[in-house]
Amino acid sequence: MARKHLTEAQRAEIRTLYFTGGLSKPKIVELTGYGLGQVKRAIKDPIPQKRSGRPPVMGPEQQQELIEFVTASKKNRRMGFLELSTTLFNGVFGEYAIRSTLRRLGY
């Protein structure tokens, strides 16, 4: 069963119960309702690591160029993702890269 990520306050609560309160990990699980893995991770790492993910293919300059092109005219706004790629970037970026960039930027 998938569980939600703990907030900083929840992680601090777990660490307080463990280190100051002297409670065992299973007792903390019983009291809080969090999973055992979540409790172990909160005790081990006080600050969660940044979640990894695939970095964007386009750089900031290329993203800005894409936004300026798309918002320049009605014709440009109606272009397909593949057509945008071939017109603007000579086919360097695929349809998915164009689509995901526009979605991530709110277009």
N, C-alpha and C positions, 0 to 999 in steps of 0.2 A: 504494500500500500504506500503510495507516494504521500509525503508530508510536506507542508509548507516550510520555507526557510524561517529560521528564528530571527527575531529582531534583536537589536543590540541590548534592549532592556531585558528581553527574555534570556539572552545569553548571560547577562550580568546576574540575573536572578539565580540561574543554575550555578554559576560560579560561587555566589554568596552562600547558597545552600550547601555546596560541597566543601568549600574551604573554611568558611566561618561557622556554618551550622554543623559541620562534621557528618553530614548525611551520606549514605552510600549512593552509588549511581542507581541501583534498582529502586531505592526508596524515593529518590528524586523523580524517577519515571512515574512511580505510583502517585506521588503528590501532584505533579504538574501535568501529567498526561502526554508529555513529549515522548518521542521514541528514544530507545537506548542509544542508538547511533547519534542522535541529535545531542543528547546529554554528554556523551563521550567527546564529541567534536567541540562542544561549547567549553568543556573543561580543558581540553588540550590546546585549542586555539582561541584566545580571547577575541581576536579580530578575524572575521571570516575573510578568506582569500577572495580576490576578485574572480568572478565567474568567467571562465574562458569562453571564447567564441571565435568564429572565423572573422578575421579583420576584413573591412570593406575593400573591394577591389579597386575602386576609384579613390583618387586622392582628393583633397579639399578643392584644389584648383579645377579639376575635372568636374566635380560635383557642382561647383558654382557655374561653370560653363554650361553644363546640362540644364540647370535651373533657368539661367538667363535665356537659353535657346528656347526652352519649352514655354516660358512665359512671354516671349517676344511677340508671338502672333497666334491667331486662332488656328491657322494651318499647322503650325508647329505643335500646338497642343493636341491636335487630332492624329498626329503621326503614331504609328505602331512602334513598339519597343525595338524591333529589328531595324526598322527604317531609321529611327533615331540613331541607332548604333552605326549604321553605314553612312548616314549623312554627316553626323557630327564627329564621330571618332574613327571613321574609315574601317569599321568592323572590328576594332580592337576589343571592345567589350561586347559580350553577348546580351541576348534579350533579358535573361534573368538578372544580370548585373545592373542593367538600366532600370528594370522594374523594381528590384529590391532597393536600389538607391532612391528612386522617387518615392517609394512607400515609406522608407525610413525617414525621409525629409518632410513627409506630410503632403505629398502631391498625388 
